[in-house]
Amino acid sequence: MPVHERRRRLSPAERRAQLLSVGARLFAERPYEGVLMEEVAEQAGVSRALLYRHFASKHELFAAVYREASADLLARSRFDPGDTLVEQLVEGMDAHLDYFIANRHAVLAANRVLAGDQVIQTIITEELDALRGRLLGVLPLADEQARLAVSQVLRSWLVFVRVLVIDWLTEESCSRTELRDACIGAVLGALRPLLPVDPAPGWGHRGHTIGT
């Protein structure tokens, strides 16, 4: 970055956005422990004192980066009632897999290194709850009892997907398409007994791949 750009005066909001951008790139490029606040400041062209005025610690910076990423993922995972359930699941899974693969180190940090951190886990829980609520909004539910049962299935499925994808990021035991289809097949199989109509008739036979 040219010196004159690095030294350009920014508003507090602009500076925070810049620091988040630098932090997001570094957390995506390397493991959590390999990111140094000194380097964040250097690459942003600011003093360490200024960086620490915006983010008191590396943990606080990472949490802000991860919360922003979570909000962006939710914005790109809006379910269209005009699409079939499978189409909506494919779009949502693809958006998440795109982010998880591109930001492998950040995702592993949030789910492994900081697995016991309350702030990070709250962000993850809020994201999963929002996704569950959106899915409930597009499913044909007969009554409140069915809604409760489906809600419980979706909560467990979303946790299952996250664990499976995190394991896959560590060791790619199958293709991305196979991973996505396995996740979607799991929720369709779990939902079928609870819905008044089959959410994906004809899908799920052995050897079937979404999109074929």
Steps between C-alpha positions, in 0.01 A plus 500: 500500500647843406623707793266789425200262510616341822530840668170638373286614789196281547191541711476263800247286311720488189808415707316221679382358167857515367638319805230235473589448133870457580418272792263287292768448235768404751273265697405333171864461391646343814411326827369714785823479699697618196320835477672781691338829588825676410467370146136605477605853597790498256293382206227750580759779519407601855672499837443217743350753739235594243424134427455428869265796533268322257565142616639436846636156412546250219202309637282810474614561142435138402154507660412815303630345178303180560180685590523701179557184299202333668276795413621490139429126477149549634442777246599258223288218640153647458250234403268578208154347544485470121783246501465136594634391837791321333590813299496707818714247686749487213530879490548521877752217514697639205522846659632351824741261331638784286577698815629206702740390227627852427543571873608159623734632771243742643230234505728247668604763754140574592402135524818342634744749657220712651245220539448584866488877455162640599510802265584294191255225588225759546562626146482144366184422698328817381584414139366146534181626668444750219545229236262269688237773517524565126466133417196471726348790308506316166394150611138377487413445866164358601485646852702624797589144604650436156685832520659400830607159368643646179675775694676240715608304192634812331694603812673162514557493124669841495740388773563176308580697183741729680687210663514304174626797298764588762625140490501516118709819506756310706495191277315504166367144499254565216433759232332831577191393304479172688533686830223745406269226378560290811400794720186571296408132484528478879249778565257382232499152651444639849219735392296261283320324789403837652356684198157456338659474153837374381729810490703356211310228312725284288819628662722292720528172311832322504741659256292816464688829482329835546454671169462177302 
